């Protein structure tokens, strides 16, 4: 029989079990304490990391936004430098009307600082700090008479300066939509601690430390001052500190967490911060942990339960890590979104440029029409072998080039633009271009040519291709500079399609041969990064360049079904190569008189409608010179009366008639009389060939259209071609 356990033995066992229980409790307590510390620190650090990612993203966004506005201001200053005040005012208004963001005003001042023009009258009562975004753009923080913070971007031009006014409150609405805890908020202050953006207006313009000491003399700002020193040093970090809820009249002292990052400028920075109550993080963590302890208490001291809880905590830790990875991925998405917005703003800038050029195209066309018309009339009156005839022909040719330049500039912003192509003899074209280029060549540059095209030509627009050649040679002159001499060589050859394929160019197999034009210089050359961007709009390596020359040249060559390439080595020069599809010359019969279209002297077969009296007089004079009497009208009411009383073969009408007196467009009038005068040939003149004009011709409402300015010769050709199509 075994030995009987005595009371002392039970007491010893109980003491042992109690000791083991105490040890287990100590172990569990220690493990619980360590778990609590790790759990708390992990969640708080995760929240800090999320806040830091948010302010870093907002900092980059604000920095990019200020740089974009500075770029817009630079583009405006380059444009207005050559415009009078009336056109500048219209440009400023168009710019502000197309903006839907936080640009609130534009102010132009003369060199003495007096206002010349502003979109809205606004007075600034207090100025804080001044920095620079770049070498020419000044950044200033001010408060207006309504107590609103404004950010001013100012850039000088030859006639004074332009100031772009940004509304800080509107921009702050963009960045303050994210909720941070129960009482969290964002704020922006400058390097000197002046508050520029804050949820409540009573804090705007206030110095973070000194201003609050004046308002709240009993407040302890020691902890806030320590954090502010780190911010004013330009650091990116998070911090825990003690402060107050300034918007609460009771002014409660609380523990806060802040994440902050600088918004870098050229010679300073702004500070953007996200602030939240420490209790917004700590209380949920504490509540969750207390729940875990309650569960552990109910479950007792069973080791498996402890292990389960331990596993739960580990799983929660993994979730926290996953959340951190998610926030990093989210930051990448935000950066990609920002790049997309930059691309959109680039497109908007192009649209603004198109709107500005389109707004003045009508005025240029009205000036060019009489110049071309009277030059054409002089050519008809003068002997072809006279010097005066050559002078008139040069005036007419220059007017044609000016007209095409207006169309090329407008090409950046509108669709459905049509360009007339003719056969161009390659040898004659390059010889003429070189004659023009030599007249513009600097004294330190020598022009060489090697042109052997074997009679090959191409189908294209002579003015556009002349502009391409002029642009390439002027770029070569710029690359050589004026410090030392250089050589620009122009070569012309006919090459086979295989020559392009060896260079990796994508040909469609339609053309067997191409004309290859090379412009070679021994200037400064370009690196690989520059070559990859030279055909991008707005990109330029010149201080006063616009960045449009090569972009437009590439667009023109592409429209001719051609290709342009560049090879360059820094310090050795560049080679620009243009490939154009070779074409054979077709037999062309051009009209030289009205008799070719069946007109008799003294006949009334053409009715011209335009609200510009000078254009009517010029066209009537030109037609009269070749024996055709035309009838002119200034509105559709007069035109309707003439059509009802006389028989006309052709109606030539301007599409952009003045709306005064109830006039409609030329297309509207054509629709109203189409069935009534079914045999009437209707030709529309327009400053821009818009979509509705092309559709009107396709639908049979009109027979043809021309882009202004127009000449009598062009009108006669259009009449003949249109009549041939109708037969």
Residue, then its C-alpha position, 0 to 999 in steps of 0.5 A: x500500500x502506498x503511503x497516505x498523504x498527510x495534511x502537510x502533503x496537501x498543504x505542500x501541493x497546494x503551495x506548489x500549485x499556488x506558486x505555479x499559478x503565481x508564476x503563470x500569472x506573472x508570465x501572463x502578466x509580463x506577456x500581456x504587458x509586452x503585448x500591450x506595448x507592442x500592439x499600441x506602438x504598432x498601431x500608433x506608428x502605423x497611424x503616424x506613417x499614414x499621416x506622413x504619407x498624406x502630408x508628403x503627397x499634399x506637399x508634392x501636389x502643392x509644390x507642383x501646383x505652384x510650379x504649374x501656375x508659374x509656368x502659366x504666368x511665364x507663358x502669359x508674360x511672353x505672349x502679352x509682351x507683344x500685344x497692346x492693352x486691348x488685346x492683353x485685356x481680352x487675353x487675361x479675361x479668356x485665361x480666367x474664364x477658362x480656369x475653374x480652379x483657385x486662380x482668382x484674379x490677374x493684375x497688370x502693373x506698369x514699371x512704376x507699380x500702378x495698376x494698368x488692368x485687373x479682373x476684379x478690384x482688390x486691395x491688399x492690406x498686409x504682406x507677410x513673407x516673400x520667396x521665389x518659385x524660380x529666378x523670375x517668379x516672385x511668391x508673396x503671401x498677403x491678406x486682402x481687405x476682407x481678411x482673406x489670404x491670397x498667394x501672389x505670383x508676380x513676373x515682370x515683362x518689358x511693359x511692367x509686371x503681371x500678378x496672378x492671384x491665388x485664393x488660399x481658401x479655395x486651394x485649402x478646400x482641395x486638401x482638407x477633405x480627408x478626415x483625420x480623427x474626431x477633431x483632426x485638421x490640416x494647416x499650412x504656414x510659412x517658414x516664419x510661422x505665419x498661418x496661411x490656411x486653417x479650418x477657422x478664419x480667426x487663425x489666418x495671418x496669426x503667428x503660431x507662437x507669438x500671436x497665440x501668446x497674445x491671444x492666450x497669455x496663460x497657455x503653455x506653448x513649450x512643447x509646441x515651440x520645440x516641434x515648430x523648431x524642427x518644422x522651421x528647419x525644413x524637416x519631414x517627420x511626425x511628433x507628439x506634443x501638448x497643445x490646445x484646441x484653439x477653436x474651443x472657448x474652454x481651451x482644453x489642453x490635449x496631447x496631439x500627434x502631428x505629421x509635417x513636410x515642407x513645400x519646397x520653393x526656390x529660396x524658402x519653403x512652406x510647411x503643411x501639417x496634419x494634426x489629430x488628437x492622441x486620444x483618437x488613436x489611444x482610446x480605441x487601442x485601449x478599449x480593444x486591449x481591455x476587451x482582450x483582457x476581459x476575454x482572458x479573465x473569463x477564460x481563466x489561466x488556460x494556456x491554450x487560450x493565451x496562445x489563441x490570444x497571442x495568435x490573434x495579436x500576431x494576426x492583427x500585427x500582420x494586418x497592420x503591416x498589410x495596411x502599411x503596404x496598402x498605404x504605400x500602394x495608395x501613395x503610388x496611385x496618388x502620384x500617378x493621378x498627379x501625373x495624369x493631372x499634369x498631362x491634362x493641364x498641359x492639354x489645357x494650356x494648348x487649348x488656351x493658346x488655340x483660343x487666343x490665336x483663334x480670337x485674332x485670326x479674323x482680324x488678320x484675315x480681314x487685313x490680308x484680303x485687300x492686300x492679296x486682292x490689290x496685289x492680284x489686280x496690279x499683276x493683271x494690269x502690269x506687264x509680266x516682264x516688268x519690275x513692278x509686276x515682280x514687286x506685286x507678285x512678291x507682295x502677293x506671295x508674302x500675303x499667301x505665306x502670312x495667311x498660311x502661317x495663321x492657319x498653321x498656328x490655329x492648327x494647334x487647337x482646331x480640327x477639320x482644318x483643310x490644307x491645299x496641296x499642289x505638285x512642288x518641284x523639289x529642285x526648284x523648291x530647295x533652290x528658292x528656299x536657299x535663296x531666302x535662307x542666304x538673305x538671313x544667314x549670319x556673317x559667321x555662318x557659311x551655307x553649302x548645298x548639294x542638291x541632286x533630285x533628278x527631277x523628282x518632286x512631291x505633293x504638298x503645301x509650299x508655304x508649310x514646307x518653306x516654314x519647315x526649312x526655315x525653322x530647321x536652318x534657323x535652329x542650325x544658326x542658333x546651334x552654331x551661335x555667334x562666337x565662332x564660325x560654322x557651316x550649315x549644309x543642305x542636301x537633297x537626294x531621291x532615295x528608295x523605300x528600302x533606305x527608310x526601312x533600314x532606318x526603322x521607319x514605318x512605311x506603308x509600301x505605297x511610295x517606291x521613292x522618297x525625297x530626302x532633305x538633310x540640314x547639317x550643322x557643326x554647332x553645339x549638338x544635343x545629348x540623348x535626353x534633349x533629342x527625345x524631347x525636341x518635338x514636344x510642344x513647350x520644350x525649348x533649350x533657348x532662354x526666349x524660345x516658345x517650344x513650338x517650332x519643331x513641334x509644328x514642323x513635325x506636325x506639318x511633315x506628318x501631314x505630308x505623309x513624311x518623316x523627320x529624324x534627328x542625329x546629334x552628338x554634343x560638341x560635334x553638331x546635328x543632322x535633321x533629316x526629312x523624308x517626303x513621298x516622291x510624286x510625278x508632276x501632273x498636267x495642271x491647267x490654271x485659270x487666268x481669266x473669267x472667260x474660262x468659266x463662261x463670263x461675259x463682260x457686263x454680266x451679273x452672275x455673281x452675288x457677294x455677301x460680306x459685312x466688311x465693306x472693304x472686302x466687298x469693294x476689293x472683290x468687286x474691283x478685282x472682278x471688274x478688272x477681268x470684265x465681270x460685274x458683281x453685285x455686293x450686299x452687306x447682309x442677308x436681307x439685301x441678298x434675299x431681295x437681289x435673288x428674288x429680283x435677278x438671276x444669279x449663277x453664283x452666291x459667294x457669302x461670308x459665314x461669320x456675318x455680323x449678328x446685328x439686325x438679325x443676320x444668321x450665318x452663311x450656312x443658315x442662309x444657304x439652308x433657307x434658300x437651297x430649295x428655292x434657288x436649286x440651280x444656284x452655286x453657293x460658296x462659303x468663305x470662312x475664317x476657320x473651316x469648322x465641322x459644320x461647314x464641312x458637313x454642310x458641303x457633304x450634305x449638299x447645303x453648299x457646293x464649296x467653301x474657302x478659307x479667308x483671305x481669298x483671291x479672285x483667281x482662287x474663286x474662279x478655280x473653285x467655281x470651275x472645279x465645283x461646276x465640273x463636279x456637278x456635271 
